[in-house]
Amino acid sequence: MSILAWIIVGLIAGWLAEQIAGRSHGLLTNLIVGIIGAFVGGFLFSTLLGFEYRQGFNLASILVATVGAVVFLFILSFFSGEQRQIR
């Protein structure tokens, strides 16, 4: 996947995770959360759950990255002590 596709998937996944987690971040934070979420989601789906998906700029990649980003935000809020409700 090209760097441009990583950036687009990261932005979409970060924004979706922000909406699900009820947070308010900027564009750069959404990008970072989305890219980290892609790594977390890829690990969760492939290693722990055993699912294989076709990488690239597609709906499956956005879904995996969004799930990973939500998990990342949950872990981050757990360690920072924030109390937020998921919508």
TIVO-348925 format. One record per atom (N, C-alpha, C, CB): residue number from 1; chain; atom name; y, z, x. Coordinates in Angstrom, 2 decimals, padded with zeros to 5 digits, always signed. Last residue first. Glycine has a CB too. Layout:
% residues N
<i=NUM&ch=A&at=CA&c2=Y&c3=Z&c1=X>
...
% end
This chain:
% residues 87
<i=87&ch=A&at=N&c2=+005.79&c3=+022.53&c1=-020.05>
<i=87&ch=A&at=CA&c2=+006.06&c3=+022.04&c1=-021.40>
<i=87&ch=A&at=C&c2=+004.84&c3=+021.45&c1=-022.02>
<i=87&ch=A&at=CB&c2=+007.16&c3=+021.03&c1=-021.39>
<i=86&ch=A&at=N&c2=+005.15&c3=+025.47&c1=-018.34>
<i=86&ch=A&at=CA&c2=+004.92&c3=+024.05&c1=-018.40>
<i=86&ch=A&at=C&c2=+005.06&c3=+023.61&c1=-019.84>
<i=86&ch=A&at=CB&c2=+003.54&c3=+023.67&c1=-017.83>
<i=85&ch=A&at=N&c2=+007.54&c3=+027.87&c1=-017.47>
<i=85&ch=A&at=CA&c2=+006.51&c3=+027.45&c1=-018.40>
<i=85&ch=A&at=C&c2=+006.39&c3=+025.95&c1=-018.36>
<i=85&ch=A&at=CB&c2=+006.82&c3=+027.93&c1=-019.83>
<i=84&ch=A&at=N&c2=+007.99&c3=+029.85&c1=-014.56>
<i=84&ch=A&at=CA&c2=+008.37&c3=+028.72&c1=-015.39>
<i=84&ch=A&at=C&c2=+007.21&c3=+028.38&c1=-016.31>
<i=84&ch=A&at=CB&c2=+008.77&c3=+027.50&c1=-014.54>
<i=83&ch=A&at=N&c2=+008.99&c3=+032.04&c1=-012.33>
<i=83&ch=A&at=CA&c2=+008.25&c3=+032.05&c1=-013.58>
<i=83&ch=A&at=C&c2=+008.76&c3=+030.92&c1=-014.46>
<i=83&ch=A&at=CB&c2=+008.39&c3=+033.43&c1=-014.31>
<i=82&ch=A&at=N&c2=+008.64&c3=+032.15&c1=-008.80>
<i=82&ch=A&at=CA&c2=+009.35&c3=+031.67&c1=-009.99>
<i=82&ch=A&at=C&c2=+008.44&c3=+031.72&c1=-011.20>
<i=82&ch=A&at=CB&c2=+009.87&c3=+030.24&c1=-009.77>
<i=81&ch=A&at=N&c2=+007.46&c3=+032.80&c1=-006.40>
<i=81&ch=A&at=CA&c2=+007.65&c3=+033.85&c1=-007.38>
<i=81&ch=A&at=C&c2=+008.40&c3=+033.44&c1=-008.62>
<i=81&ch=A&at=CB&c2=+008.36&c3=+034.97&c1=-006.75>
<i=80&ch=A&at=N&c2=+006.67&c3=+031.04&c1=-004.52>
<i=80&ch=A&at=CA&c2=+008.08&c3=+031.43&c1=-004.48>
<i=80&ch=A&at=C&c2=+008.40&c3=+032.50&c1=-005.52>
<i=80&ch=A&at=CB&c2=+008.96&c3=+030.22&c1=-004.71>
<i=79&ch=A&at=N&c2=+004.01&c3=+030.62&c1=-005.11>
<i=79&ch=A&at=CA&c2=+004.34&c3=+031.29&c1=-003.86>
<i=79&ch=A&at=C&c2=+005.80&c3=+031.70&c1=-003.76>
<i=79&ch=A&at=CB&c2=+004.00&c3=+030.39&c1=-002.71>
<i=78&ch=A&at=N&c2=+004.29&c3=+029.35&c1=-007.60>
<i=78&ch=A&at=CA&c2=+003.48&c3=+030.55&c1=-007.48>
<i=78&ch=A&at=C&c2=+003.85&c3=+031.33&c1=-006.23>
<i=78&ch=A&at=CB&c2=+001.99&c3=+030.18&c1=-007.47>
<i=77&ch=A&at=N&c2=+005.76&c3=+027.09&c1=-007.03>
<i=77&ch=A&at=CA&c2=+006.40&c3=+028.13&c1=-007.84>
<i=77&ch=A&at=C&c2=+005.61&c3=+029.44&c1=-007.78>
<i=77&ch=A&at=CB&c2=+006.53&c3=+027.67&c1=-009.30>
<i=76&ch=A&at=N&c2=+003.82&c3=+025.71&c1=-005.50>
<i=76&ch=A&at=CA&c2=+005.11&c3=+026.07&c1=-004.92>
<i=76&ch=A&at=C&c2=+005.79&c3=+027.18&c1=-005.70>
<i=76&ch=A&at=CB&c2=+006.02&c3=+024.84&c1=-004.86>
<i=75&ch=A&at=N&c2=+001.83&c3=+025.31&c1=-007.42>
<i=75&ch=A&at=CA&c2=+001.54&c3=+026.12&c1=-006.22>
<i=75&ch=A&at=C&c2=+002.84&c3=+026.59&c1=-005.58>
<i=75&ch=A&at=CB&c2=+000.70&c3=+025.31&c1=-005.20>
<i=74&ch=A&at=N&c2=+003.29&c3=+023.64&c1=-009.18>
<i=74&ch=A&at=CA&c2=+002.72&c3=+024.90&c1=-009.65>
<i=74&ch=A&at=C&c2=+002.44&c3=+025.83&c1=-008.47>
<i=74&ch=A&at=CB&c2=+001.43&c3=+024.65&c1=-010.44>
<i=73&ch=A&at=N&c2=+003.87&c3=+021.46&c1=-007.53>
<i=73&ch=A&at=CA&c2=+004.97&c3=+022.26&c1=-008.06>
<i=73&ch=A&at=C&c2=+004.48&c3=+023.62&c1=-008.57>
<i=73&ch=A&at=CB&c2=+005.68&c3=+021.51&c1=-009.19>
<i=72&ch=A&at=N&c2=+001.20&c3=+020.56&c1=-007.07>
<i=72&ch=A&at=CA&c2=+002.04&c3=+020.99&c1=-005.96>
<i=72&ch=A&at=C&c2=+003.20&c3=+021.86&c1=-006.44>
<i=72&ch=A&at=CB&c2=+002.58&c3=+019.77&c1=-005.22>
<i=71&ch=A&at=N&c2=+000.48&c3=+019.84&c1=-009.69>
<i=71&ch=A&at=CA&c2=-000.28&c3=+020.89&c1=-008.99>
<i=71&ch=A&at=C&c2=+000.56&c3=+021.44&c1=-007.84>
<i=71&ch=A&at=CB&c2=-001.65&c3=+020.35&c1=-008.46>
<i=70&ch=A&at=N&c2=+002.32&c3=+017.77&c1=-010.02>
<i=70&ch=A&at=CA&c2=+002.37&c3=+018.93&c1=-010.92>
<i=70&ch=A&at=C&c2=+001.63&c3=+020.11&c1=-010.28>
<i=70&ch=A&at=CB&c2=+001.75&c3=+018.59&c1=-012.30>
<i=69&ch=A&at=N&c2=+001.42&c3=+016.03&c1=-008.00>
<i=69&ch=A&at=CA&c2=+002.77&c3=+016.59&c1=-007.93>
<i=69&ch=A&at=C&c2=+002.92&c3=+017.81&c1=-008.83>
<i=69&ch=A&at=CB&c2=+003.80&c3=+015.53&c1=-008.31>
<i=68&ch=A&at=N&c2=-001.15&c3=+015.35&c1=-008.94>
<i=68&ch=A&at=CA&c2=-000.99&c3=+016.05&c1=-007.67>
<i=68&ch=A&at=C&c2=+000.37&c3=+016.70&c1=-007.53>
<i=68&ch=A&at=CB&c2=-001.19&c3=+015.10&c1=-006.53>
<i=67&ch=A&at=N&c2=-000.40&c3=+013.99&c1=-011.25>
<i=67&ch=A&at=CA&c2=-001.24&c3=+015.20&c1=-011.35>
<i=67&ch=A&at=C&c2=-001.11&c3=+016.01&c1=-010.07>
<i=67&ch=A&at=CB&c2=-002.73&c3=+014.82&c1=-011.61>
<i=66&ch=A&at=N&c2=+001.04&c3=+011.88&c1=-010.03>
<i=66&ch=A&at=CA&c2=+001.70&c3=+012.81&c1=-010.96>
<i=66&ch=A&at=C&c2=+000.91&c3=+014.10&c1=-011.10>
<i=66&ch=A&at=CB&c2=+001.88&c3=+012.16&c1=-012.32>
<i=65&ch=A&at=N&c2=-000.93&c3=+010.57&c1=-008.52>
<i=65&ch=A&at=CA&c2=+000.21&c3=+011.17&c1=-007.84>
<i=65&ch=A&at=C&c2=+000.94&c3=+012.17&c1=-008.74>
<i=65&ch=A&at=CB&c2=+001.18&c3=+010.08&c1=-007.38>
<i=64&ch=A&at=N&c2=-002.60&c3=+009.71&c1=-010.62>
<i=64&ch=A&at=CA&c2=-003.13&c3=+010.60&c1=-009.59>
<i=64&ch=A&at=C&c2=-001.98&c3=+011.30&c1=-008.87>
<i=64&ch=A&at=CB&c2=-004.00&c3=+009.82&c1=-008.57>
<i=63&ch=A&at=N&c2=-000.78&c3=+008.01&c1=-012.02>
<i=63&ch=A&at=CA&c2=-001.41&c3=+009.16&c1=-012.67>
<i=63&ch=A&at=C&c2=-001.91&c3=+010.17&c1=-011.65>
<i=63&ch=A&at=CB&c2=-002.57&c3=+008.69&c1=-013.56>
<i=62&ch=A&at=N&c2=-000.21&c3=+006.10&c1=-010.07>
<i=62&ch=A&at=CA&c2=+000.87&c3=+006.91&c1=-010.63>
<i=62&ch=A&at=C&c2=+000.32&c3=+008.16&c1=-011.30>
<i=62&ch=A&at=CB&c2=+001.71&c3=+006.09&c1=-011.63>
<i=61&ch=A&at=N&c2=-002.76&c3=+005.02&c1=-009.71>
<i=61&ch=A&at=CA&c2=-002.07&c3=+005.66&c1=-008.59>
<i=61&ch=A&at=C&c2=-000.94&c3=+006.56&c1=-009.07>
<i=61&ch=A&at=CB&c2=-001.53&c3=+004.62&c1=-007.62>
<i=60&ch=A&at=N&c2=-003.22&c3=+003.93&c1=-012.27>
<i=60&ch=A&at=CA&c2=-004.10&c3=+004.98&c1=-011.75>
<i=60&ch=A&at=C&c2=-003.43&c3=+005.73&c1=-010.59>
<i=60&ch=A&at=CB&c2=-005.43&c3=+004.38&c1=-011.29>
<i=59&ch=A&at=N&c2=-001.29&c3=+001.91&c1=-012.48>
<i=59&ch=A&at=CA&c2=-001.19&c3=+003.09&c1=-013.34>
<i=59&ch=A&at=C&c2=-002.05&c3=+004.24&c1=-012.82>
<i=59&ch=A&at=CB&c2=-001.60&c3=+002.74&c1=-014.76>
<i=58&ch=A&at=N&c2=-000.35&c3=+000.79&c1=-009.16>
<i=58&ch=A&at=CA&c2=-000.96&c3=+000.62&c1=-010.48>
<i=58&ch=A&at=C&c2=-000.86&c3=+001.95&c1=-011.24>
<i=58&ch=A&at=CB&c2=-002.46&c3=+000.16&c1=-010.35>
<i=57&ch=A&at=N&c2=-000.19&c3=-000.16&c1=-006.17>
<i=57&ch=A&at=CA&c2=+000.83&c3=+000.10&c1=-007.17>
<i=57&ch=A&at=C&c2=+000.25&c3=-000.22&c1=-008.53>
<i=57&ch=A&at=CB&c2=+002.13&c3=-000.74&c1=-006.89>
<i=56&ch=A&at=N&c2=-003.07&c3=+001.41&c1=-004.70>
<i=56&ch=A&at=CA&c2=-002.07&c3=+000.36&c1=-004.81>
<i=56&ch=A&at=C&c2=-001.04&c3=+000.76&c1=-005.84>
<i=56&ch=A&at=CB&c2=-002.71&c3=-000.99&c1=-005.17>
<i=55&ch=A&at=N&c2=-006.59&c3=+001.99&c1=-004.88>
<i=55&ch=A&at=CA&c2=-005.25&c3=+002.34&c1=-004.44>
<i=55&ch=A&at=C&c2=-004.33&c3=+001.14&c1=-004.55>
<i=55&ch=A&at=CB&c2=-005.28&c3=+002.86&c1=-003.00>
<i=54&ch=A&at=N&c2=-008.82&c3=+002.56&c1=-007.37>
<i=54&ch=A&at=CA&c2=-008.26&c3=+001.51&c1=-006.53>
<i=54&ch=A&at=C&c2=-006.84&c3=+001.87&c1=-006.17>
<i=54&ch=A&at=CB&c2=-008.33&c3=+000.13&c1=-007.23>
<i=53&ch=A&at=N&c2=-010.77&c3=+005.54&c1=-007.14>
<i=53&ch=A&at=CA&c2=-009.84&c3=+004.67&c1=-007.85>
<i=53&ch=A&at=C&c2=-009.29&c3=+003.65&c1=-006.86>
<i=53&ch=A&at=CB&c2=-008.70&c3=+005.48&c1=-008.52>
<i=52&ch=A&at=N&c2=-013.35&c3=+007.80&c1=-007.70>
<i=52&ch=A&at=CA&c2=-012.81&c3=+006.76&c1=-006.82>
<i=52&ch=A&at=C&c2=-011.90&c3=+005.87&c1=-007.65>
<i=52&ch=A&at=CB&c2=-013.95&c3=+005.93&c1=-006.13>
<i=51&ch=A&at=N&c2=-014.00&c3=+011.23&c1=-008.02>
<i=51&ch=A&at=CA&c2=-013.54&c3=+009.98&c1=-008.64>
<i=51&ch=A&at=C&c2=-013.02&c3=+009.04&c1=-007.56>
<i=51&ch=A&at=CB&c2=-012.45&c3=+010.25&c1=-009.70>
<i=50&ch=A&at=N&c2=-014.73&c3=+013.77&c1=-007.13>
<i=50&ch=A&at=CA&c2=-015.61&c3=+012.65&c1=-006.87>
<i=50&ch=A&at=C&c2=-015.22&c3=+011.35&c1=-007.52>
<i=50&ch=A&at=CB&c2=-016.95&c3=+013.00&c1=-007.31>
<i=49&ch=A&at=N&c2=-013.30&c3=+016.12&c1=-007.15>
<i=49&ch=A&at=CA&c2=-013.83&c3=+015.63&c1=-008.42>
<i=49&ch=A&at=C&c2=-014.75&c3=+014.42&c1=-008.27>
<i=49&ch=A&at=CB&c2=-012.69&c3=+015.27&c1=-009.32>
<i=48&ch=A&at=N&c2=-012.70&c3=+016.58&c1=-004.41>
<i=48&ch=A&at=CA&c2=-013.20&c3=+017.66&c1=-005.27>
<i=48&ch=A&at=C&c2=-013.86&c3=+017.15&c1=-006.54>
<i=48&ch=A&at=CB&c2=-012.06&c3=+018.59&c1=-005.62>
<i=47&ch=A&at=N&c2=-012.06&c3=+013.97&c1=-003.32>
<i=47&ch=A&at=CA&c2=-012.93&c3=+014.93&c1=-002.65>
<i=47&ch=A&at=C&c2=-013.53&c3=+015.95&c1=-003.62>
<i=47&ch=A&at=CB&c2=-012.15&c3=+015.65&c1=-001.58>
<i=46&ch=A&at=N&c2=-010.52&c3=+012.48&c1=-005.25>
<i=46&ch=A&at=CA&c2=-011.61&c3=+011.88&c1=-004.48>
<i=46&ch=A&at=C&c2=-012.57&c3=+012.91&c1=-003.91>
<i=46&ch=A&at=CB&c2=-011.05&c3=+011.05&c1=-003.36>
<i=45&ch=A&at=N&c2=-008.74&c3=+014.22&c1=-006.60>
<i=45&ch=A&at=CA&c2=-009.54&c3=+013.26&c1=-007.35>
<i=45&ch=A&at=C&c2=-010.72&c3=+012.74&c1=-006.54>
<i=45&ch=A&at=CB&c2=-008.68&c3=+012.11&c1=-007.80>
<i=44&ch=A&at=N&c2=-007.60&c3=+015.80&c1=-004.50>
<i=44&ch=A&at=CA&c2=-008.26&c3=+016.40&c1=-005.66>
<i=44&ch=A&at=C&c2=-009.22&c3=+015.43&c1=-006.35>
<i=44&ch=A&at=CB&c2=-007.23&c3=+016.89&c1=-006.66>
<i=43&ch=A&at=N&c2=-006.52&c3=+013.84&c1=-002.77>
<i=43&ch=A&at=CA&c2=-007.53&c3=+014.78&c1=-002.30>
<i=43&ch=A&at=C&c2=-008.31&c3=+015.37&c1=-003.46>
<i=43&ch=A&at=CB&c2=-006.87&c3=+015.91&c1=-001.49>
<i=42&ch=A&at=N&c2=-004.71&c3=+012.60&c1=-004.49>
<i=42&ch=A&at=CA&c2=-005.77&c3=+011.82&c1=-003.87>
<i=42&ch=A&at=C&c2=-006.89&c3=+012.70&c1=-003.37>
<i=42&ch=A&at=CB&c2=-005.22&c3=+010.99&c1=-002.74>
<i=41&ch=A&at=N&c2=-003.03&c3=+014.79&c1=-005.05>
<i=41&ch=A&at=CA&c2=-003.82&c3=+014.17&c1=-006.11>
<i=41&ch=A&at=C&c2=-004.96&c3=+013.34&c1=-005.56>
<i=41&ch=A&at=CB&c2=-002.94&c3=+013.31&c1=-006.97>
<i=40&ch=A&at=N&c2=-001.92&c3=+015.19&c1=-002.47>
<i=40&ch=A&at=CA&c2=-002.65&c3=+016.26&c1=-003.16>
<i=40&ch=A&at=C&c2=-003.56&c3=+015.68&c1=-004.23>
<i=40&ch=A&at=CB&c2=-001.67&c3=+017.29&c1=-003.78>
<i=39&ch=A&at=N&c2=-000.69&c3=+012.67&c1=-002.05>
<i=39&ch=A&at=CA&c2=-001.70&c3=+013.19&c1=-001.12>
<i=39&ch=A&at=C&c2=-002.56&c3=+014.26&c1=-001.78>
<i=39&ch=A&at=CB&c2=-001.04&c3=+013.75&c1=+000.13>
<i=38&ch=A&at=N&c2=+001.02&c3=+012.59&c1=-004.25>
<i=38&ch=A&at=CA&c2=+000.04&c3=+011.52&c1=-004.05>
<i=38&ch=A&at=C&c2=-001.06&c3=+011.97&c1=-003.10>
<i=38&ch=A&at=CB&c2=+000.72&c3=+010.25&c1=-003.52>
<i=37&ch=A&at=N&c2=+002.62&c3=+014.83&c1=-003.80>
<i=37&ch=A&at=CA&c2=+001.71&c3=+014.83&c1=-004.93>
<i=37&ch=A&at=C&c2=+000.66&c3=+013.74&c1=-004.82>
<i=37&ch=A&at=CB&c2=+002.48&c3=+014.66&c1=-006.21>
<i=36&ch=A&at=N&c2=+004.15&c3=+013.87&c1=-001.72>
<i=36&ch=A&at=CA&c2=+003.23&c3=+014.98&c1=-001.45>
<i=36&ch=A&at=C&c2=+002.19&c3=+015.05&c1=-002.57>
<i=36&ch=A&at=CB&c2=+004.00&c3=+016.33&c1=-001.34>
<i=35&ch=A&at=N&c2=+005.51&c3=+011.96&c1=-003.29>
<i=35&ch=A&at=CA&c2=+004.68&c3=+011.53&c1=-002.16>
<i=35&ch=A&at=C&c2=+003.70&c3=+012.63&c1=-001.76>
<i=35&ch=A&at=CB&c2=+005.57&c3=+011.15&c1=-000.95>
<i=34&ch=A&at=N&c2=+006.81&c3=+013.61&c1=-005.20>
<i=34&ch=A&at=CA&c2=+005.89&c3=+012.55&c1=-005.61>
<i=34&ch=A&at=C&c2=+004.98&c3=+012.09&c1=-004.49>
<i=34&ch=A&at=CB&c2=+006.67&c3=+011.38&c1=-006.13>
<i=33&ch=A&at=N&c2=+008.44&c3=+015.22&c1=-003.61>
<i=33&ch=A&at=CA&c2=+007.40&c3=+015.84&c1=-004.45>
<i=33&ch=A&at=C&c2=+006.37&c3=+014.80&c1=-004.87>
<i=33&ch=A&at=CB&c2=+008.03&c3=+016.51&c1=-005.69>
<i=32&ch=A&at=N&c2=+010.10&c3=+013.19&c1=-002.55>
<i=32&ch=A&at=CA&c2=+009.28&c3=+014.03&c1=-001.67>
<i=32&ch=A&at=C&c2=+008.14&c3=+014.67&c1=-002.44>
<i=32&ch=A&at=CB&c2=+010.14&c3=+015.12&c1=-001.00>
<i=31&ch=A&at=N&c2=+011.29&c3=+012.19&c1=-004.91>
<i=31&ch=A&at=CA&c2=+010.55&c3=+011.32&c1=-004.01>
<i=31&ch=A&at=C&c2=+009.61&c3=+012.12&c1=-003.12>
<i=31&ch=A&at=CB&c2=+011.52&c3=+010.50&c1=-003.16>
<i=30&ch=A&at=N&c2=+012.57&c3=+014.46&c1=-005.91>
<i=30&ch=A&at=CA&c2=+011.53&c3=+013.81&c1=-006.70>
<i=30&ch=A&at=C&c2=+010.66&c3=+012.91&c1=-005.83>
<i=30&ch=A&at=CB&c2=+012.15&c3=+012.99&c1=-007.84>
<i=29&ch=A&at=N&c2=+014.42&c3=+014.82&c1=-003.85>
<i=29&ch=A&at=CA&c2=+013.39&c3=+015.84&c1=-004.09>
<i=29&ch=A&at=C&c2=+012.25&c3=+015.27&c1=-004.91>
<i=29&ch=A&at=CB&c2=+013.99&c3=+017.06&c1=-004.78>
<i=28&ch=A&at=N&c2=+016.00&c3=+012.52&c1=-004.24>
<i=28&ch=A&at=CA&c2=+015.29&c3=+012.72&c1=-002.98>
<i=28&ch=A&at=C&c2=+014.17&c3=+013.75&c1=-003.13>
<i=28&ch=A&at=CB&c2=+016.25&c3=+013.17&c1=-001.89>
<i=27&ch=A&at=N&c2=+017.05&c3=+012.98&c1=-006.86>
<i=27&ch=A&at=CA&c2=+016.25&c3=+011.80&c1=-006.55>
<i=27&ch=A&at=C&c2=+015.41&c3=+011.99&c1=-005.29>
<i=27&ch=A&at=CB&c2=+017.15&c3=+010.59&c1=-006.40>
<i=26&ch=A&at=N&c2=+016.81&c3=+016.49&c1=-007.77>
<i=26&ch=A&at=CA&c2=+017.50&c3=+015.24&c1=-007.49>
<i=26&ch=A&at=C&c2=+016.52&c3=+014.14&c1=-007.13>
<i=26&ch=A&at=CB&c2=+018.51&c3=+015.42&c1=-006.37>
<i=25&ch=A&at=N&c2=+015.46&c3=+018.36&c1=-010.53>
<i=25&ch=A&at=CA&c2=+015.65&c3=+018.04&c1=-009.11>
<i=25&ch=A&at=C&c2=+016.46&c3=+016.77&c1=-008.99>
<i=25&ch=A&at=CB&c2=+014.28&c3=+017.89&c1=-008.39>
<i=24&ch=A&at=N&c2=+014.51&c3=+020.68&c1=-012.69>
<i=24&ch=A&at=CA&c2=+015.58&c3=+019.71&c1=-012.54>
<i=24&ch=A&at=C&c2=+015.86&c3=+019.52&c1=-011.06>
<i=24&ch=A&at=CB&c2=+016.86&c3=+020.16&c1=-013.30>
<i=23&ch=A&at=N&c2=+011.52&c3=+021.28&c1=-014.66>
<i=23&ch=A&at=CA&c2=+012.45&c3=+021.53&c1=-013.55>
<i=23&ch=A&at=C&c2=+013.53&c3=+020.47&c1=-013.54>
<i=23&ch=A&at=CB&c2=+011.70&c3=+021.55&c1=-012.20>
<i=22&ch=A&at=N&c2=+009.21&c3=+021.15&c1=-016.25>
<i=22&ch=A&at=CA&c2=+010.46&c3=+021.71&c1=-016.77>
<i=22&ch=A&at=C&c2=+011.44&c3=+022.08&c1=-015.68>
<i=22&ch=A&at=CB&c2=+010.17&c3=+022.92&c1=-017.61>
<i=21&ch=A&at=N&c2=+006.88&c3=+019.89&c1=-015.60>
<i=21&ch=A&at=CA&c2=+007.05&c3=+021.26&c1=-015.12>
<i=21&ch=A&at=C&c2=+008.35&c3=+021.89&c1=-015.60>
<i=21&ch=A&at=CB&c2=+006.99&c3=+021.29&c1=-013.61>
<i=20&ch=A&at=N&c2=+007.33&c3=+017.36&c1=-016.72>
<i=20&ch=A&at=CA&c2=+006.20&c3=+018.17&c1=-017.19>
<i=20&ch=A&at=C&c2=+006.41&c3=+019.64&c1=-016.82>
<i=20&ch=A&at=CB&c2=+004.88&c3=+017.66&c1=-016.60>
<i=19&ch=A&at=N&c2=+009.54&c3=+016.47&c1=-015.23>
<i=19&ch=A&at=CA&c2=+009.63&c3=+016.57&c1=-016.68>
<i=19&ch=A&at=C&c2=+008.54&c3=+017.48&c1=-017.24>
<i=19&ch=A&at=CB&c2=+009.54&c3=+015.19&c1=-017.32>
<i=18&ch=A&at=N&c2=+008.45&c3=+016.49&c1=-012.64>
<i=18&ch=A&at=CA&c2=+009.64&c3=+017.29&c1=-012.94>
<i=18&ch=A&at=C&c2=+009.77&c3=+017.51&c1=-014.44>
<i=18&ch=A&at=CB&c2=+010.91&c3=+016.60&c1=-012.39>
<i=17&ch=A&at=N&c2=+006.46&c3=+014.59&c1=-012.92>
<i=17&ch=A&at=CA&c2=+006.09&c3=+015.98&c1=-012.66>
<i=17&ch=A&at=C&c2=+007.24&c3=+016.92&c1=-012.96>
<i=17&ch=A&at=CB&c2=+005.63&c3=+016.15&c1=-011.21>
<i=16&ch=A&at=N&c2=+008.08&c3=+012.30&c1=-013.27>
<i=16&ch=A&at=CA&c2=+007.18&c3=+012.73&c1=-014.34>
<i=16&ch=A&at=C&c2=+006.76&c3=+014.19&c1=-014.16>
<i=16&ch=A&at=CB&c2=+005.93&c3=+011.84&c1=-014.38>
<i=15&ch=A&at=N&c2=+009.37&c3=+012.25&c1=-010.74>
<i=15&ch=A&at=CA&c2=+010.15&c3=+012.41&c1=-011.96>
<i=15&ch=A&at=C&c2=+009.27&c3=+012.89&c1=-013.12>
<i=15&ch=A&at=CB&c2=+010.83&c3=+011.09&c1=-012.33>
<i=14&ch=A&at=N&c2=+007.16&c3=+011.90&c1=-009.05>
<i=14&ch=A&at=CA&c2=+008.02&c3=+013.07&c1=-008.91>
<i=14&ch=A&at=C&c2=+008.84&c3=+013.33&c1=-010.16>
<i=14&ch=A&at=CB&c2=+008.94&c3=+012.91&c1=-007.72>
<i=13&ch=A&at=N&c2=+006.20&c3=+009.40&c1=-009.95>
<i=13&ch=A&at=CA&c2=+005.36&c3=+010.60&c1=-010.05>
<i=13&ch=A&at=C&c2=+006.19&c3=+011.88&c1=-009.95>
<i=13&ch=A&at=CB&c2=+004.28&c3=+010.58&c1=-008.97>
<i=12&ch=A&at=N&c2=+008.41&c3=+007.75&c1=-009.31>
<i=12&ch=A&at=CA&c2=+007.92&c3=+007.85&c1=-010.69>
<i=12&ch=A&at=C&c2=+007.11&c3=+009.13&c1=-010.88>
<i=12&ch=A&at=CB&c2=+007.05&c3=+006.62&c1=-011.05>
<i=11&ch=A&at=N&c2=+008.63&c3=+008.17&c1=-006.52>
<i=11&ch=A&at=CA&c2=+009.75&c3=+008.45&c1=-007.42>
<i=11&ch=A&at=C&c2=+009.28&c3=+008.63&c1=-008.86>
<i=11&ch=A&at=CB&c2=+010.79&c3=+007.33&c1=-007.35>
<i=10&ch=A&at=N&c2=+006.07&c3=+007.33&c1=-005.62>
<i=10&ch=A&at=CA&c2=+006.55&c3=+008.69&c1=-005.39>
<i=10&ch=A&at=C&c2=+007.68&c3=+009.08&c1=-006.32>
<i=10&ch=A&at=CB&c2=+006.99&c3=+008.83&c1=-003.97>
<i=9&ch=A&at=N&c2=+006.08&c3=+004.63&c1=-006.34>
<i=9&ch=A&at=CA&c2=+005.09&c3=+005.53&c1=-006.95>
<i=9&ch=A&at=C&c2=+005.54&c3=+006.98&c1=-006.79>
<i=9&ch=A&at=CB&c2=+003.69&c3=+005.32&c1=-006.32>
<i=8&ch=A&at=N&c2=+008.22&c3=+003.83&c1=-004.64>
<i=8&ch=A&at=CA&c2=+008.32&c3=+003.66&c1=-006.10>
<i=8&ch=A&at=C&c2=+007.34&c3=+004.59&c1=-006.82>
<i=8&ch=A&at=CB&c2=+008.04&c3=+002.20&c1=-006.50>
<i=7&ch=A&at=N&c2=+007.20&c3=+004.48&c1=-002.09>
<i=7&ch=A&at=CA&c2=+008.47&c3=+005.05&c1=-002.55>
<i=7&ch=A&at=C&c2=+008.57&c3=+004.96&c1=-004.08>
<i=7&ch=A&at=CB&c2=+009.66&c3=+004.33&c1=-001.89>
<i=6&ch=A&at=N&c2=+004.87&c3=+002.94&c1=-001.97>
<i=6&ch=A&at=CA&c2=+004.79&c3=+004.40&c1=-001.85>
<i=6&ch=A&at=C&c2=+006.06&c3=+005.06&c1=-002.40>
<i=6&ch=A&at=CB&c2=+004.59&c3=+004.81&c1=-000.37>
<i=5&ch=A&at=N&c2=+006.04&c3=+000.38&c1=-002.11>
<i=5&ch=A&at=CA&c2=+005.18&c3=+000.84&c1=-003.21>
<i=5&ch=A&at=C&c2=+005.02&c3=+002.35&c1=-003.17>
<i=5&ch=A&at=CB&c2=+003.81&c3=+000.17&c1=-003.15>
<i=4&ch=A&at=N&c2=+007.33&c3=+000.38&c1=+000.37>
<i=4&ch=A&at=CA&c2=+008.12&c3=+000.26&c1=-000.86>
<i=4&ch=A&at=C&c2=+007.32&c3=+000.73&c1=-002.07>
<i=4&ch=A&at=CB&c2=+008.58&c3=-001.19&c1=-001.06>
<i=3&ch=A&at=N&c2=+005.20&c3=+000.46&c1=+002.13>
<i=3&ch=A&at=CA&c2=+006.10&c3=+001.62&c1=+002.07>
<i=3&ch=A&at=C&c2=+006.96&c3=+001.57&c1=+000.81>
<i=3&ch=A&at=CB&c2=+006.99&c3=+001.68&c1=+003.31>
<i=2&ch=A&at=N&c2=+002.19&c3=-000.83&c1=+000.58>
<i=2&ch=A&at=CA&c2=+003.40&c3=-000.93&c1=+001.39>
<i=2&ch=A&at=C&c2=+004.28&c3=+000.31&c1=+001.21>
<i=2&ch=A&at=CB&c2=+004.18&c3=-002.20&c1=+001.02>
<i=1&ch=A&at=N&c2=-001.16&c3=+000.00&c1=+000.86>
<i=1&ch=A&at=CA&c2=+000.00&c3=+000.00&c1=+000.00>
<i=1&ch=A&at=C&c2=+001.23&c3=+000.00&c1=+000.90>
<i=1&ch=A&at=CB&c2=+000.00&c3=+001.23&c1=-000.98>
% end
